[in-house]
Amino acid sequence: MHLELRHLRSIRAIHQAGGLARAAEMMNMTQSALSHQIKGLEEQAGVELFARRSKPLRLSAAGHRLLRLAEKVLPEIDALDEEFRALRSGKTGRLHIAIECHACFQWLFPVLEVFRHAWPDVDVDIRPRLAFDALPALVREEVDLVISSDPEDLPGVTFHPLFDYAPVFVASAQNPLAEKPYIEAADFRDQVLITYPMDRGRLDIFSELLIPAKVEPRAVRQVELTEVILMLVASNRGVSVLPDWVVREVKYHSDYVTRPVTEQGLTKRLYAATRDEDATRPFMAHFLRLARTEPVKLQRQ
């Protein structure tokens, strides 16, 4: 038996209309075409679907069985069709995010708070377990956007510039390095360096300064939360290097100072990586516009 959705819709329409003529009008087809369709379906099934001598036209027992199937299947098909229409119009979709920049959690949450009010039907999620495999996960379509400061040349992936930031040295006011106008690689040799729990190659202070200079700090301590890093720094238990906007925004304690890293200072750029075909989706384009807002300004919105 070759059953199609049009057959289920016809059975439902005839049941609702109580006759072929009105059902054909509802379905925008001729009565002859509808009658021919039902006759062909009955020939396939080998049973009558309607008690034709009754007025109004009534379903047979076999017809009622088909009607129950139509009432179960068609609402799901209609809902799926509506979902696909919303996807095509850009009203809904999926935005799963992986973050290579650990400090960016504090910037990202205000972005998502503004975004979710504008796009309530978009499925938003953050995938922290993919932080160390973010770009391959983007290519595999496990995530839809990656926040990174290290762009790569990947086929089918676009890195959208968001904003520039300066990694700055943070130390207790009692630390001797607080007296220097700027900090150089050699200054870290006698220091406990407090970092986020990330691979060294993805930490600005290592990738931009210490690794090229072949300088190793006295010790490295990894801490998850920015507030805890600043608390430890203020207590002179170590030093850190954080994005300038993080230090400006997280005003935990006044007992620390910031200094440029190198005489010229360091400048890094944050990117959002997406698959090429996703970049022009309306909700993705809006997210990228929000993400380009300076973090301090965004948190005031």
N, C-alpha and C positions, 0 to 999 in steps of 0.2 A: 504494500500500500504506500503510494507516494503522497504523503501529506504535506501541504504547504501552509504558510501563515495565512495566505489569502483564503484558504478553505476555512480556517478557524474563524477568521473575521466574517466570512459569509454566514457561517452557522450562527454566530453571535448576533449579527445584524438581523437575520430572518427571525430569530427568537424574539429579539427586542421589538421588531416592527410588526410581527404577527402576519406577515405575508410577503410574497416575492416582490410585488410592485414597489411597496414602500421601502423595503430593504435595498432594492436596486437603486432607488433614488438616494438613499442615505450613503450608498457606496459609490455614487456617481458613475453608474454603469447601467446598461440596458437590462430590462427584465429577462430578455431572451438569453443574454450572455450569462446572467446569474443562474438561470434555470439550467443552462447547458453545463455550467461548472458543477452544480450540485449533482446533476445526473451522472457526470463523469466520476465524481467522488463516490457515489453509491455503487457504481459499477466496479470500481476498485475495491471497495469494502465488501461488496457482495451482500449488503443489507440495505433496507430502506432507512433513511434518516428522518423522514417526516411522514406523518399520517395525513396524506394529501386530501382525503375526503372531509377533513375537519375544517371548520371555519371558526376562529382564525386558524391559520396553519400551525400545527403543533408538532413538536419533535417527538420522534419515536424513542424507545428505550436506548437504542444505539445512538440516536441523535443527542440525547441527554448526556450520554457518556462523552461524546465529542465536545459538547458544550462545556462540561466540567473541565476538560482539558484546555479549551479556549480561555475560560475564565481564570485558569491558573497561569497559562503561558503568556497570553497577550499583555496583561499588565506589566509583566517583567520585561517584555520586549519594548513596550511603550516607554518604560522608565529608562531602559538602556538607550533608546533612541533620543530621549530628552538629554541624557547625560552626554551622549556624543555631540548633540547640537551645542550644548554648553561648552564642550571642549573645543569645537570648531570656532565658536565665537570668542573663545578666550576667557570665559567667565569662571571656568573651573580648571583643575589640573593638579599636578603634584609638584611640590617644591621641597625635596629632601636635600639637606645641606650637610657637607662635611667641612671641617675647619682645620687647616694646618697652622693657623695663627692662634695660639692658645689664649692670648690676651683679648682676642676679638670677641669672645663670648660677651664681655661687658658692653661692647659696642653693638653686637648683633641683636641682643634682646630688645632694645628700644626700636631698632629697625623693624623687627618682626611684630612688635606691638602695634606700630602704625600700619604695617602691611595687612595684618589680619582683619582690621576694621574695613579696609578697602576691598579685600578679597576673602570673604568669609567661607567661600566654597572651595578654596584651594587647600589641599592637604599639605600642611607644613610639618616638617620634622627635622630634627638635628640628629645626625648619626655619629656620635663621638667615637665609637669603636673603629670607624673607618678613617680616623685622622692620619694614621700612618700609611694608608693605602688609598688616599683620597682621589688622586687623579686617575689611577686605574679603575677605581670604582665608578668614576664619572663616565669613562669610556664604556664600561660594562653596563651602564644605565642603572646602577644601584643607587646612585645619587644624581641630583639634577644640577647642583651648583657647588663649587668648591671655593672657599676663601683661602687665598694663598698670597704670599709675598715673593714667591719664586716661580715666575712663569716658565713654561717649557714649550717647546715646539711639538705639538701633538696634532696629528691629522684629525680634522673634524671637531676640534676644540678651540674656542676663542677665549682669550684672557681680556676681560673688560677692566680698564683702569678705574679704580675707585677714588683713592686720595693718597697723598704723600704724608709720611710721618717721619719723625726723627727719633731714633733710639737714643735715650739719654741715660747717663750714669746717675744712679741714686745711691746716696750714702748718708750715714748718720752725720749730724753736725759735729760730732766728736771725732769722727774719723779724720786722720791727717790729710787724706785726699780731698776733703771738703775745702781745703785752702787753695787747691789748684784751680786755675781758670778753665782748664780742660783736662781730659783724661786720655792717656795713651796706653797702648797694649802692655808695655812693661809694668804699668802701675798695678796690674791685676795679679802679678806673681805672688805677692804677699797677702792676697785677699781671699776670703771665702766668698765665692760667687754664688748667689742665690738665683736660680732659674726656674722656669716652668718645666714640668716633666716631659720634655721633648727631646728628640734626637738632636745632637749638637749641630748637625748640618742645617737644621731648620731654626736655629736660634741666631738672631742677628749678630749678637756680640761675638759668637764663634765664627760664623760664616764670613762676616765683614771685617773682623779685626784680629781675633786671637789665632785662628787657624792660619791665615796668611802670614802672621808675624811669628808663628810657632811658639806662642806663649801659653803656658799652662797655669791656671790659678792654683793657689795653695790647696784649695778644696772646692768642690762644687756640691751644692746642696739643692735638691729639687723640691719645690713647694707648689702645690696645686693652685692656691687662691692668691690673687693679687693683694688682697687686704692683709693676708698673713705675711707675704713677702715684705710689704711696707712696714708692718709691725716689727719684723725681725731686723730690717734695716734701721729703723728708728731706734732700736735697742742696741745698735752697733754689733749685731751678731753676724754681719756680712754686708756685702754690697750687691747691687743688682743693676741691670740695664733693661729699661722698659720703654715702650712707646710713649712719646711725650704726651699724647692725649690721655693715656691711661693715668699718668701721674697727675695731670691737671684735674681729672674728673674724680679720682678716688682720693679724696682729701681725708686720709685716715689719721695722720699725725703731722705735727709741725716740726718734729725733731729730725727731719732729713732734708737734704739739699740735693739739687740736680745740677749736673755739669754736662757740657757737650762731650761727646766721644770723638776724640781727635780735635785738632785745632780748627779744621774746616767743618767739623760736625759730620754726622752720617745722615743720609736721607734714603728712605726706602719707600716703595710704593705698594699699596695693597691692591689686589686684583680679585675679581670674581670670575671663575672659569665656568663656562657652560658649553654644552654641545651646540654646534653651529645652528642646527635647526630649531633649537629652543629659544635662542636669544631674542627673536622678534615676537614671541608670544606676549600678549598684552600684560599678563600678570608678571611675567619675568622682566619685561621692560620697566614696569613700575617698580619692582623690587630693586633693580639696578639703579634707578633714579634715586630712590630712598637711600640706597647703600652709598651713594656718592656724597651724601650730606655729611658735613663735618660732624663727628660724633658728639661734640659738646652741644652744637646747635640742635641736633636731632633730639637729644634727650630733653630739650626745653619745649619741644612741640607738644 
